[in-house]
């Protein structure tokens, strides 16, 4: 049949056409099948790309986090991953971009794939994955209280000197950690409402510092640690340098700036720069007896004495007077910024509006309250409303301040200033706000680490601490105005001859206090002038000798201001004449500014050379602090039981040592009598709403009897040895009570560039970050 068809002309055409159709169908089917296979292969590859890119992006979470933790100041490293199969090679390229956010970092990652087959042809995959996540660094502000060591700065003095413990006045609401043992006072238990951790152990000591035992064995742990406790946890490390603020902060001050004075205000702050200059060198004579106040000056005058003349001169103090020159700077806005002071001290106070951190390479002095604009002083910024009476847990049902956050960082120490002189309207007004409680809102960090190589055992005194200034108060003799015992003035005597031919053989002598000052002077021509010196209280006398023309002769004595003191002639009275005692003492007064420096040698030595004069003096009575007014009068009663005034003059044989006085300029507003301090030994409470981080634990209250600071006891002598942190004489207890609350907002929001903490991961110390969010973005949202 096939042969017949082939013989048929039309049949042959049909067969050929059918064959062609079959061929085409077969080709198309093959092509379609091949296309379907290829499409399925591409879809598989794209699906593989999508899965592989997601896996790589997930691993990039850890890699970029570690990169930021190691060095957050350099660009994030990109990444290339190559995957090989027998038929192709796929290269995945990841581009990373870091954006600094308000309290952390936003990390954006874009991954792309490129394939290369056996032919070498490269094809860019259309599959791109993009992610963004937010990393919030864990900062020191997350702890209400954190230290490297619980020992005090007196650790070089041994365990007793270093011991600082928690006791029943400590009631802390936020997380607490120390990289050392934590000490609790026996039967005077503190209360902690949040988790407390230590790399060491909790130990119990008596009020006198004797070791009792491990807290787990002798203390009611469930009554103390209401929020839980852990021992032997990994170390939490914080660096001694404020790297974040150094890198990102706006610098304030210059190379000549000694003080940066910041007064925080609504959304900005006022700024002054202080430059301390040496203005002159002053020599001050030191005497074996020197009055403490005007009362004693009047006593000396009443008995006809002159303490400058009757007391013994024993030394000359040479001091350099300094003056602070203030320059007002324009206000700076607070726009979630940090500020860095590389030179000089930072003095700061005021009301914070917004979010800001101040950092300083030197010591920071808090000179007044630091509060929030959105929270009234005494209220809680995080909504804290008390303790649930049923569960014993903190309640947070009050209003929350979502705007104001403050950080203060020192690479040295943070001190609550005792007093200071503030430049107001051209006058240095003494400000004593901190002597009657203080409100502090925010996170505070003193992060210095003492250099053991440089300072040896004394390195503990160079660690960062949060503490208060002027811990060992002594009274000093204040400035006072009194009649001057010794002021030299230049007087003149003018001789006249009405005939114009001079005195004819006549002469006159001038005698001061019995001493011949001008001998046989006379007039030439019509007038002659002579000068001589007198002191307060001096007796001036003249002795005129007659000549040939006495009716033409006369003379007049003038004081230093040209006032006529005495006049005689013509003719002058012959012989001795006592014109007057120069001036009454009350008519010449002087301000005694550096009284202490005329009573004692400075810098202080134990004994004056060749005199045996004890610089500290006798023991204070009844536990009083050293210095004025123990040497003086109160309500017209002489407090000095030894009769210091009665020992005047010291040559009389009844001389007694004075009690001593404050070390010059140790008191920030020296000189200051103890009568001005008595209500400021106990300075109220520190009302803290926030967090404190310090290298070691600083004191906020002192008993006044610390044996470390008084190694010889309170007896005489107990010398000032400032370099060894030893303080002279007696002083009372002083400092603040603690009223501390945590600001739990710091668990989520950190003040700008506040120091971060590091967690101990084996041989590396890597910063701890919290991954707040991680999500994919569409290509149109890609920001770089």
C-alpha positions as CSV (number, residue, x, y, z in Angstrom):
1,X,0.0,0.0,0.0
2,X,2.8,2.3,0.8
3,X,4.2,1.6,-2.7
4,X,0.9,2.6,-4.2
5,X,0.8,5.8,-2.2
6,X,4.3,6.6,-3.3
7,X,3.4,6.1,-6.9
8,X,0.5,8.4,-6.4
9,X,1.7,12.0,-6.9
10,X,-0.7,13.5,-4.5
11,X,-0.1,10.8,-1.9
12,X,3.6,11.5,-1.9
13,X,3.0,15.1,-1.1
14,X,0.8,14.1,1.8
15,X,3.4,11.8,3.2
16,X,6.0,14.4,3.1
17,X,3.7,17.0,4.7
18,X,2.9,14.6,7.5
19,X,6.5,13.8,8.0
20,X,7.3,17.5,8.3
21,X,4.4,18.0,10.7
22,X,5.6,15.2,12.8
23,X,9.1,16.6,12.7
24,X,7.9,20.0,13.7
25,X,5.7,18.7,16.4
26,X,8.6,16.6,17.7
27,X,10.9,19.7,17.6
28,X,8.4,21.9,19.2
29,X,7.6,19.3,21.8
30,X,11.3,18.8,22.4
31,X,11.9,22.6,22.6
32,X,8.9,23.0,24.9
33,X,10.1,20.1,27.0
34,X,13.5,21.6,27.1
35,X,12.2,25.0,27.9
36,X,10.1,23.5,30.7
37,X,13.1,21.6,32.0
38,X,15.2,24.8,31.8
39,X,12.5,26.9,33.4
40,X,12.2,24.3,36.2
41,X,15.9,24.3,36.6
42,X,16.1,28.1,36.8
43,X,13.2,28.1,39.3
44,X,15.1,25.6,41.3
45,X,18.2,27.6,41.1
46,X,16.3,30.8,42.1
47,X,14.7,29.0,44.9
48,X,18.1,27.7,45.9
49,X,19.4,31.3,45.7
50,X,16.5,32.6,47.8
51,X,17.1,29.9,50.5
52,X,20.9,30.2,50.4
53,X,20.8,34.0,50.6
54,X,18.5,33.9,53.6
55,X,20.9,31.4,55.3
56,X,23.8,33.6,54.5
57,X,22.0,36.7,55.8
58,X,21.2,35.0,59.0
59,X,24.9,34.1,59.5
60,X,25.6,37.8,58.7
61,X,23.7,38.7,61.8
62,X,26.4,37.3,64.0
63,X,29.3,38.4,61.8
64,X,28.4,42.0,61.6
65,X,27.5,42.1,65.3
66,X,30.9,40.8,66.2
67,X,32.5,43.3,63.8
68,X,30.7,46.2,65.5
69,X,31.5,44.9,68.9
70,X,35.2,44.7,68.0
71,X,35.4,48.1,66.5
72,X,32.3,50.1,66.0
73,X,34.1,53.0,64.4
74,X,35.2,51.5,61.1
75,X,32.9,50.5,58.1
76,X,31.4,47.1,58.2
77,X,33.3,44.5,56.1
78,X,31.6,43.1,53.1
79,X,31.5,39.4,52.4
80,X,31.9,37.1,49.4
81,X,30.9,33.4,49.5
82,X,31.5,31.0,46.6
83,X,29.7,27.7,46.2
84,X,31.0,25.1,43.6
85,X,29.0,22.3,41.9
86,X,30.0,20.0,39.0
87,X,28.0,22.2,36.6
88,X,28.3,25.7,37.9
89,X,29.9,28.1,40.4
90,X,27.7,30.6,42.3
91,X,29.2,33.7,43.9
92,X,27.2,35.4,46.6
93,X,28.2,39.0,47.4
94,X,27.0,40.7,50.6
95,X,27.2,44.5,51.0
96,X,26.8,45.8,54.5
97,X,26.0,49.3,55.6
98,X,25.9,50.7,59.2
99,X,23.8,53.7,60.3
100,X,24.3,55.1,63.8
101,X,20.9,55.5,65.4
102,X,19.9,57.3,68.6
103,X,21.0,54.6,71.0
104,X,22.5,51.9,68.8
105,X,23.1,50.9,65.2
106,X,21.0,50.0,62.2
107,X,22.7,47.4,60.1
108,X,21.5,46.9,56.4
109,X,22.7,44.0,54.4
110,X,22.2,43.4,50.6
111,X,23.0,40.0,49.1
112,X,23.3,39.3,45.3
113,X,24.1,36.0,43.4
114,X,26.1,35.5,40.2
115,X,26.5,32.1,38.5
116,X,29.1,30.9,36.0
117,X,28.6,27.6,34.0
118,X,31.1,25.3,32.3
119,X,31.1,27.6,29.3
120,X,32.4,30.5,31.5
121,X,29.3,32.6,30.8
122,X,28.3,34.6,33.9
123,X,24.7,35.2,34.7
124,X,23.4,37.6,37.5
125,X,20.6,36.1,39.4
126,X,17.5,38.3,39.7
127,X,17.1,37.1,43.2
128,X,18.2,39.7,45.8
129,X,17.5,39.6,49.5
130,X,17.7,42.7,51.7
131,X,17.5,42.8,55.5
132,X,17.8,45.5,58.2
133,X,18.2,45.0,61.9
134,X,18.7,47.2,64.9
135,X,21.4,46.5,67.4
136,X,21.2,48.1,70.9
137,X,24.5,48.0,72.7
138,X,24.3,46.9,76.3
139,X,25.6,49.9,78.4
140,X,26.6,50.6,81.9
141,X,23.3,52.3,82.4
142,X,21.5,49.0,82.4
143,X,22.8,48.5,86.0
144,X,21.6,50.7,88.8
145,X,24.9,50.0,90.4
146,X,28.1,48.4,89.0
147,X,31.7,48.3,90.2
148,X,34.9,46.6,89.2
149,X,35.7,46.2,92.9
150,X,33.8,46.9,96.0
151,X,36.9,48.0,97.8
152,X,37.3,51.7,98.6
153,X,40.1,53.9,97.2
154,X,42.0,53.2,100.5
155,X,42.7,49.6,99.6
156,X,46.5,50.2,99.9
157,X,45.8,50.5,103.7
158,X,44.6,46.9,104.0
159,X,41.3,45.2,104.3
160,X,39.9,47.3,107.1
161,X,40.7,50.5,105.2
162,X,39.2,49.1,102.0
163,X,36.0,47.6,103.3
164,X,32.8,49.2,102.1
165,X,29.6,47.2,102.8
166,X,25.9,47.3,102.1
167,X,23.7,47.7,105.2
168,X,20.1,48.6,106.1
169,X,20.2,52.1,104.6
170,X,20.8,50.5,101.2
171,X,17.5,49.8,99.3
172,X,18.2,49.4,95.6
173,X,15.6,48.8,93.0
174,X,17.6,48.1,89.8
175,X,20.1,45.4,88.7
176,X,23.4,45.4,90.6
177,X,26.7,43.7,89.7
178,X,30.3,43.7,90.9
179,X,33.4,41.9,89.6
180,X,34.4,41.3,93.1
181,X,33.1,40.0,96.4
182,X,30.1,41.9,97.8
183,X,30.0,42.6,101.6
184,X,26.8,42.8,103.7
185,X,26.7,44.0,107.3
186,X,25.6,41.4,109.8
187,X,22.1,41.9,111.2
188,X,21.8,45.2,109.3
189,X,20.6,43.8,106.0
190,X,20.1,45.8,102.8
191,X,17.2,45.0,100.4
192,X,17.6,44.5,96.6
193,X,14.5,44.3,94.5
194,X,16.3,43.3,91.2
195,X,18.8,40.6,90.4
196,X,22.2,41.0,92.1
197,X,25.2,39.3,90.6
198,X,28.9,39.0,91.4
199,X,31.9,37.2,90.0
200,X,32.9,36.4,93.5
201,X,30.7,35.7,96.6
202,X,28.4,37.5,99.0
203,X,30.2,37.8,102.3
204,X,29.0,39.0,105.7
205,X,31.0,41.2,108.1
206,X,30.3,42.9,111.4
207,X,29.9,46.7,111.7
208,X,33.5,46.8,112.7
209,X,34.6,44.8,109.6
210,X,35.2,41.4,111.2
211,X,34.5,38.5,108.8
212,X,31.4,36.4,109.8
213,X,31.0,34.0,106.9
214,X,29.5,33.4,103.4
215,X,26.1,35.0,103.1
216,X,24.6,31.8,101.8
217,X,25.4,30.3,105.1
218,X,24.6,33.0,107.6
219,X,22.3,35.6,105.9
220,X,18.5,35.5,105.2
221,X,19.1,35.5,101.4
222,X,15.4,35.5,100.5
223,X,14.8,38.6,102.6
224,X,17.7,40.4,101.2
225,X,17.7,39.5,97.5
226,X,14.0,39.9,96.5
227,X,14.9,39.9,92.8
228,X,17.3,37.0,93.0
229,X,21.1,36.6,93.2
230,X,23.9,34.8,91.4
231,X,27.5,34.2,92.4
232,X,30.5,33.3,90.2
233,X,29.0,34.8,87.1
234,X,31.2,35.9,84.1
235,X,33.0,39.2,84.5
236,X,31.4,42.3,83.1
237,X,34.1,44.6,81.7
238,X,34.0,48.3,81.0
239,X,36.9,50.2,79.5
240,X,38.6,53.2,81.2
241,X,38.2,55.4,78.1
242,X,35.0,56.9,76.9
243,X,35.6,55.9,73.3
244,X,32.0,56.5,72.1
245,X,32.0,60.1,73.3
246,X,35.5,60.7,72.1
247,X,34.5,59.6,68.7
248,X,31.1,61.2,68.4
249,X,30.9,64.0,70.9
250,X,31.0,67.7,70.2
251,X,34.2,69.1,71.7
252,X,34.0,71.9,74.2
253,X,36.9,74.0,75.4
254,X,40.4,74.5,74.1
255,X,44.0,73.9,75.2
256,X,43.8,76.9,77.6
257,X,40.5,75.8,79.2
258,X,40.8,74.7,82.9
259,X,37.1,74.6,83.7
260,X,34.1,74.1,81.4
261,X,31.1,75.3,83.4
262,X,27.8,73.9,82.0
263,X,24.4,75.1,83.2
264,X,21.7,72.9,81.6
265,X,18.5,74.4,80.5
266,X,15.4,73.8,78.3
267,X,16.7,72.2,75.1
268,X,20.1,73.8,75.4
269,X,22.8,74.8,78.0
270,X,24.7,77.9,79.0
271,X,28.5,77.6,78.8
272,X,31.4,79.3,80.5
273,X,35.1,78.6,80.0
274,X,37.4,79.2,83.0
275,X,41.1,79.9,82.6
276,X,43.1,79.8,85.9
277,X,46.0,82.2,85.8
278,X,48.9,83.1,88.2
279,X,48.5,86.8,88.9
280,X,51.2,87.5,91.5
281,X,53.6,86.1,94.0
282,X,53.0,87.2,97.6
283,X,55.4,87.0,100.5
284,X,53.6,86.6,103.9
285,X,55.5,86.8,107.2
286,X,54.7,84.0,109.7
287,X,54.6,84.9,113.4
288,X,54.6,82.8,116.5
289,X,51.4,84.5,117.5
290,X,48.7,85.8,115.2
291,X,45.2,86.9,116.1
292,X,42.2,84.8,115.0
293,X,39.7,87.6,114.7
294,X,39.1,91.2,115.5
295,X,38.2,90.4,119.1
296,X,41.8,89.3,119.7
297,X,43.2,92.3,117.9
298,X,41.2,94.6,120.1
299,X,42.5,92.7,123.2
300,X,46.1,93.3,122.2
301,X,45.4,97.0,121.4
302,X,43.6,97.4,124.8
303,X,46.7,96.4,126.7
304,X,48.9,98.7,124.5
305,X,50.5,96.0,122.5
306,X,51.5,95.5,118.9
307,X,51.4,91.9,118.1
308,X,53.6,92.4,115.0
309,X,56.3,93.8,117.2
310,X,55.8,91.6,120.3
311,X,55.4,88.2,118.5
312,X,58.4,86.4,117.0
313,X,58.9,86.4,113.3
314,X,59.7,82.8,112.4
315,X,59.3,82.3,108.6
316,X,58.2,83.8,105.3
317,X,55.6,82.0,103.2
318,X,55.8,82.5,99.5
319,X,52.6,81.8,97.6
320,X,51.3,82.3,94.2
321,X,47.9,84.0,93.9
322,X,45.6,82.6,91.2
323,X,42.6,84.1,89.5
324,X,40.0,82.4,87.3
325,X,39.1,84.4,84.1
326,X,35.7,83.4,82.9
327,X,34.5,83.7,79.3
328,X,30.8,83.4,78.4
329,X,30.1,81.1,75.3
330,X,27.0,81.0,73.3
331,X,24.4,78.5,74.3
332,X,24.5,75.0,72.7
333,X,21.4,73.1,71.7
334,X,20.8,69.5,72.9
335,X,19.7,67.4,70.0
336,X,20.4,63.9,71.2
337,X,24.1,64.8,71.1
338,X,27.0,63.9,73.3
339,X,29.6,66.5,74.3
340,X,33.3,65.9,75.1
341,X,35.6,68.0,77.2
342,X,39.2,66.9,76.4
343,X,40.9,69.6,78.5
344,X,40.2,70.7,82.0
345,X,37.5,69.9,84.5
346,X,33.7,69.8,83.9
347,X,31.4,71.6,86.4
348,X,27.8,70.9,85.6
349,X,24.3,71.4,87.0
350,X,20.8,72.2,85.7
351,X,17.7,70.8,84.1
352,X,17.9,68.4,81.2
353,X,15.5,68.7,78.3
354,X,16.0,66.1,75.6
355,X,18.7,63.4,75.5
356,X,22.4,64.1,76.0
357,X,25.6,62.8,77.5
358,X,28.6,64.8,78.8
359,X,32.0,63.3,79.0
360,X,35.3,64.6,80.4
361,X,38.8,63.4,80.3
362,X,39.4,65.0,83.7
363,X,37.4,65.2,87.0
364,X,33.7,66.1,86.9
365,X,32.2,68.3,89.6
366,X,28.5,68.3,90.1
367,X,27.8,71.8,91.4
368,X,24.0,71.6,91.8
369,X,20.9,69.5,91.1
370,X,20.6,67.7,87.7
371,X,17.0,67.1,87.0
372,X,14.6,66.4,84.0
373,X,12.3,69.0,82.5
374,X,9.6,66.4,82.1
375,X,9.8,65.1,85.7
376,X,9.4,67.1,88.8
377,X,12.2,66.7,91.3
378,X,11.3,63.9,93.7
379,X,9.2,62.0,91.1
380,X,10.1,58.9,89.1
381,X,10.8,59.3,85.3
382,X,10.0,55.6,84.6
383,X,6.6,55.4,86.2
384,X,7.7,53.8,89.4
385,X,4.8,54.0,91.9
386,X,5.9,52.0,94.9
387,X,6.2,48.4,96.1
388,X,3.3,46.0,95.8
389,X,2.4,45.1,99.4
390,X,1.3,41.6,98.3
391,X,4.2,40.5,96.2
392,X,6.9,42.9,97.4
393,X,7.8,43.8,93.8
394,X,8.1,47.3,92.3
395,X,5.1,48.7,90.6
396,X,5.2,50.9,87.5
397,X,1.8,52.5,87.0
398,X,2.8,56.2,87.1
399,X,3.5,58.6,84.2
400,X,6.6,57.9,82.1
401,X,9.0,60.5,80.8
402,X,9.7,59.6,77.2
403,X,11.8,62.6,76.3
404,X,14.6,63.3,78.8
405,X,17.7,61.1,79.2
406,X,21.0,62.2,80.7
407,X,24.5,60.6,80.9
408,X,27.6,61.9,82.7
409,X,31.0,60.2,82.2
410,X,34.4,61.0,83.7
411,X,37.6,59.3,82.7
412,X,38.7,60.3,86.3
413,X,36.2,60.8,89.1
414,X,32.8,62.3,89.6
415,X,32.6,64.5,92.8
416,X,29.6,66.2,94.3
417,X,31.1,69.6,95.0
418,X,31.0,70.9,98.6
419,X,30.7,74.6,97.7
420,X,32.0,76.9,94.9
421,X,32.3,80.5,94.0
422,X,30.2,81.2,90.9
423,X,30.7,84.2,88.7
424,X,27.4,86.1,88.9
425,X,27.1,89.8,87.8
426,X,30.9,90.3,88.2
427,X,31.0,88.8,91.8
428,X,32.1,85.4,92.9
429,X,29.1,84.3,95.0
430,X,29.5,81.3,97.3
431,X,27.0,78.6,96.2
432,X,26.2,76.0,98.9
433,X,23.2,74.3,97.3
434,X,24.8,70.8,97.6
435,X,25.0,71.2,101.4
436,X,21.3,70.5,101.8
437,X,20.6,67.4,99.8
438,X,20.9,67.1,96.0
439,X,18.7,65.6,93.2
440,X,20.5,63.7,90.5
441,X,18.7,62.2,87.5
442,X,20.5,60.2,84.8
443,X,23.3,57.7,84.4
444,X,26.7,58.4,86.0
445,X,30.0,56.6,85.2
446,X,33.5,57.2,86.7
447,X,35.6,54.8,84.7
448,X,39.3,55.7,85.4
449,X,41.7,52.8,86.0
450,X,44.7,53.5,88.1
451,X,48.1,52.8,86.5
452,X,49.8,50.2,88.7
453,X,53.1,50.6,86.9
454,X,53.1,54.4,87.5
455,X,51.5,54.5,91.0
456,X,52.2,51.1,92.5
457,X,50.1,50.4,95.6
458,X,48.6,53.9,95.4
459,X,47.0,53.2,92.0
460,X,43.7,52.5,93.9
461,X,43.5,56.3,94.6
462,X,43.5,56.9,90.8
463,X,40.5,54.6,90.0
464,X,37.2,56.1,89.1
465,X,34.8,56.7,91.9
466,X,31.5,58.5,92.5
467,X,31.9,60.4,95.8
468,X,31.6,63.8,97.5
469,X,34.1,66.6,98.0
470,X,35.7,67.8,101.3
471,X,35.4,64.7,103.4
472,X,37.6,65.9,106.2
473,X,36.4,69.4,107.2
474,X,38.4,71.7,109.5
475,X,37.6,75.2,110.6
476,X,40.0,77.9,109.4
477,X,40.4,81.5,110.4
478,X,38.2,83.6,108.2
479,X,39.0,86.9,106.6
480,X,38.4,89.8,109.0
481,X,38.9,93.5,109.0
482,X,40.6,94.9,112.1
483,X,42.8,97.8,113.1
484,X,46.1,97.4,111.5
485,X,48.9,96.7,114.0
486,X,51.6,97.9,111.7
487,X,51.1,100.2,108.6
488,X,54.0,102.4,107.5
489,X,53.1,105.9,106.1
490,X,55.2,108.6,104.6
491,X,54.8,112.0,106.4
492,X,56.4,115.3,105.5
493,X,57.6,118.3,107.6
494,X,57.8,121.7,105.8
495,X,60.1,124.5,107.2
496,X,59.3,128.1,106.4
497,X,61.2,131.4,106.6
498,X,59.0,134.5,106.0
499,X,62.1,136.6,105.3
500,X,63.2,134.3,102.5
501,X,66.8,134.1,103.7
502,X,66.6,130.8,105.6
503,X,66.8,130.0,109.2
504,X,69.6,131.9,110.9
505,X,71.4,129.1,112.9
506,X,68.0,127.6,114.1
507,X,67.5,123.8,113.7
508,X,64.8,121.2,114.5
509,X,64.8,117.5,115.2
510,X,62.0,115.0,114.5
511,X,61.7,112.1,116.9
512,X,59.3,109.1,116.3
513,X,58.6,106.7,119.2
514,X,61.8,108.0,120.9
515,X,64.0,107.5,117.9
516,X,65.7,110.4,116.3
517,X,64.6,110.4,112.6
518,X,65.6,113.8,111.3
519,X,68.6,115.5,113.1
520,X,69.3,119.3,113.0
521,X,67.4,120.0,109.8
522,X,66.8,123.7,108.9
523,X,65.2,125.8,106.2
524,X,67.2,127.3,103.3
525,X,65.5,130.1,101.4
526,X,61.8,130.6,102.1
527,X,60.8,126.8,102.3
528,X,62.4,123.4,102.8
529,X,60.6,119.9,102.8
530,X,61.7,116.7,104.5
531,X,60.1,113.2,104.6
532,X,60.0,110.6,107.3
533,X,58.1,107.3,108.0
534,X,55.7,106.6,110.8
535,X,53.6,103.6,111.9
536,X,50.1,103.3,113.3
537,X,50.2,104.5,116.9
538,X,53.6,106.1,116.7
539,X,54.3,109.2,118.9
540,X,55.8,112.1,116.9
541,X,57.9,114.7,118.8
542,X,59.9,117.7,117.7
543,X,62.8,119.6,119.4
544,X,63.4,123.2,118.2
545,X,66.7,125.0,118.8
546,X,66.5,128.8,118.6
547,X,68.5,130.9,116.1
548,X,69.0,134.5,115.2
549,X,65.6,135.3,113.4
550,X,63.1,133.0,115.2
551,X,60.2,135.5,114.5
552,X,60.5,134.5,110.8
553,X,60.5,130.8,111.4
554,X,57.7,128.2,111.4
555,X,56.9,124.6,110.4
556,X,54.0,122.2,109.6
557,X,53.7,118.4,109.7
558,X,51.5,116.7,107.0
559,X,50.3,113.1,106.9
560,X,50.4,110.8,103.8
561,X,47.2,112.4,102.5
562,X,48.4,116.0,102.9
563,X,46.4,116.6,106.1
564,X,47.9,118.9,108.7
565,X,49.0,117.0,111.7
566,X,50.7,119.8,113.6
567,X,51.9,123.4,113.0
568,X,54.0,125.7,115.1
569,X,55.4,129.2,114.8
570,X,56.4,131.9,114.3
571,X,58.2,131.6,116.5
572,X,58.3,127.9,117.2
573,X,58.2,126.7,120.8
574,X,61.7,125.8,121.8
575,X,62.6,122.4,123.2
576,X,60.5,119.1,123.1
577,X,57.0,119.2,121.7
578,X,54.7,116.1,121.3
579,X,52.4,117.0,118.4
580,X,50.3,113.8,118.8
581,X,50.0,110.1,118.7
582,X,49.8,109.6,115.0
583,X,46.4,108.0,114.7
584,X,43.9,106.3,116.8
585,X,43.9,102.5,115.9
586,X,40.3,102.5,114.8
587,X,41.0,105.0,112.1
588,X,43.3,102.6,110.2
589,X,41.9,99.2,109.3
590,X,43.2,96.4,107.1
591,X,41.5,93.3,105.6
592,X,43.4,90.2,106.6
593,X,42.9,87.8,103.7
594,X,45.6,85.2,104.2
595,X,45.5,84.9,108.0
596,X,46.2,81.2,108.1
597,X,49.3,81.7,106.0
598,X,50.7,84.1,108.6
599,X,50.0,81.6,111.4
600,X,51.5,78.5,109.8
601,X,54.3,77.6,107.4
602,X,53.0,76.4,104.1
603,X,53.6,73.9,102.7
604,X,53.3,72.4,106.2
605,X,56.3,70.9,108.0
606,X,56.1,69.2,111.4
607,X,58.2,71.8,113.1
608,X,59.5,75.2,112.2
609,X,63.3,75.2,111.8
610,X,65.2,76.3,114.9
611,X,62.1,77.1,116.8
612,X,60.4,73.8,117.7
613,X,57.0,75.4,116.9
614,X,54.4,72.7,116.4
615,X,52.4,73.5,113.3
616,X,49.3,71.7,114.3
617,X,49.2,72.7,117.9
618,X,47.4,71.4,120.9
619,X,44.6,68.8,120.8
620,X,41.1,70.1,120.1
621,X,38.7,69.8,123.0
622,X,35.4,67.9,123.3
623,X,35.8,66.4,119.9
624,X,35.6,69.7,118.1
625,X,37.1,70.0,114.7
626,X,40.4,71.7,114.5
627,X,40.7,75.5,113.9
628,X,38.6,78.6,114.4
629,X,36.5,79.3,116.4
630,X,38.1,76.9,118.9
631,X,40.9,79.5,119.1
632,X,38.4,82.3,119.5
633,X,35.2,83.6,121.0
634,X,31.6,82.6,120.8
635,X,28.9,84.9,122.3
636,X,31.6,86.9,124.1
637,X,33.0,83.7,125.7
638,X,36.6,82.7,125.2
639,X,36.4,79.1,124.0
640,X,40.2,78.6,124.2
641,X,40.7,76.8,127.6
642,X,44.5,77.4,127.5
643,X,44.0,81.1,127.1
644,X,45.6,81.6,123.8
645,X,45.1,85.3,124.1
646,X,46.7,85.2,127.5
647,X,49.9,83.8,126.1
648,X,50.5,87.1,124.2
649,X,53.2,88.3,124.0
650,X,54.9,85.0,123.4
651,X,58.0,86.2,125.1
652,X,56.1,86.4,128.4
653,X,56.6,82.8,129.3
654,X,52.9,81.7,129.2
655,X,52.8,80.9,125.5
656,X,50.6,78.0,124.4
657,X,50.2,76.4,121.0
658,X,47.0,77.3,119.1
659,X,44.8,74.4,118.0
660,X,45.6,74.5,114.3
661,X,43.5,75.3,111.2
662,X,42.5,74.0,107.8
663,X,45.0,73.2,105.1
664,X,45.1,76.2,102.8
665,X,42.8,75.6,99.8
666,X,41.8,72.1,100.8
667,X,38.4,73.6,101.6
668,X,37.1,74.7,98.2
669,X,36.1,78.1,99.6
670,X,39.0,78.5,102.0
671,X,39.2,80.3,104.4
672,X,36.0,79.3,106.1
673,X,35.4,79.1,109.9
674,X,33.8,76.0,111.4
675,X,30.9,78.3,112.4
676,X,30.0,78.4,108.7
677,X,30.4,74.6,108.3
678,X,28.6,73.3,111.4
679,X,25.2,72.9,109.5
680,X,27.0,71.4,106.5
681,X,28.9,68.5,107.9
682,X,25.8,66.3,107.3
683,X,24.6,67.5,103.9
684,X,21.2,65.8,103.6
685,X,20.6,63.0,101.1
686,X,21.5,62.1,97.5
687,X,18.2,61.6,95.8
688,X,19.4,59.6,92.8
689,X,17.0,58.5,90.0
690,X,19.2,56.5,87.7
691,X,22.4,54.5,87.6
692,X,26.0,54.7,89.0
693,X,29.0,52.9,87.5
694,X,32.4,53.3,89.1
695,X,35.7,51.5,89.0
696,X,35.7,51.1,92.8
697,X,33.2,52.1,95.4
698,X,33.4,55.7,96.5
699,X,32.2,57.0,99.9
700,X,29.0,59.0,100.2
701,X,29.5,59.4,104.0
702,X,32.5,59.4,106.4
703,X,32.5,58.8,110.1
704,X,35.4,61.2,110.8
705,X,37.4,58.6,112.6
706,X,38.8,56.6,109.7
707,X,42.2,55.2,111.0
708,X,43.6,55.2,107.4
709,X,43.2,58.9,107.1
710,X,44.4,59.5,110.7
711,X,47.3,57.0,111.0
712,X,48.5,58.6,114.3
713,X,45.0,59.0,115.7
714,X,43.6,62.4,116.5
715,X,46.5,63.1,118.9
716,X,49.2,65.6,118.3
717,X,50.9,65.4,115.9
718,X,48.7,64.0,113.2
719,X,50.2,65.8,110.2
720,X,48.7,66.7,106.9
721,X,50.2,64.3,104.2
722,X,48.0,65.0,101.2
723,X,50.0,62.8,98.9
724,X,49.4,59.9,101.2
725,X,45.7,60.9,101.9
726,X,46.3,61.6,105.5
727,X,44.4,64.5,107.1
728,X,45.3,66.6,110.2
729,X,43.5,66.7,113.5
730,X,39.9,66.2,114.3
731,X,36.9,66.5,112.0
732,X,33.2,65.4,112.5
733,X,31.2,62.9,110.5
734,X,30.1,64.2,107.2
735,X,28.4,63.4,103.9
736,X,25.1,62.2,102.6
737,X,22.3,59.7,103.2
738,X,21.4,57.5,100.3
739,X,18.0,57.7,98.6
740,X,18.6,55.7,95.4
741,X,16.0,54.7,92.8
742,X,16.6,53.0,89.4
743,X,15.4,54.4,86.1
744,X,14.3,51.2,84.3
745,X,14.0,53.2,81.0
746,X,17.7,52.5,80.7
747,X,17.0,48.9,80.0
748,X,15.6,50.0,76.6
749,X,17.1,53.5,76.0
750,X,20.7,54.5,76.6
751,X,21.9,58.1,76.8
752,X,23.9,59.0,73.6
753,X,27.3,57.3,73.5
754,X,27.2,56.1,77.1
755,X,30.0,53.6,77.8
756,X,29.2,50.0,76.8
757,X,29.8,46.9,78.8
758,X,31.8,43.9,77.6
759,X,31.1,40.3,78.3
760,X,33.9,37.8,79.0
761,X,33.7,35.3,76.1
762,X,36.8,33.2,76.6
763,X,40.0,34.9,75.4
764,X,38.1,37.8,73.8
765,X,36.1,40.5,75.5
766,X,33.3,41.3,73.2
767,X,30.6,43.9,73.7
768,X,27.2,42.6,74.5
769,X,24.5,43.7,72.0
770,X,20.8,43.1,72.0
771,X,19.3,42.4,68.6
772,X,16.1,44.4,68.8
773,X,14.6,43.6,65.4
774,X,15.4,41.8,62.1
775,X,13.3,42.0,59.0
776,X,13.4,41.8,55.2
777,X,13.0,44.9,53.0
778,X,11.8,45.4,49.4
779,X,14.3,46.5,46.8
780,X,12.7,49.9,46.6
781,X,13.4,50.5,50.3
782,X,17.2,49.8,49.9
783,X,19.1,52.8,51.2
784,X,22.5,52.4,49.6
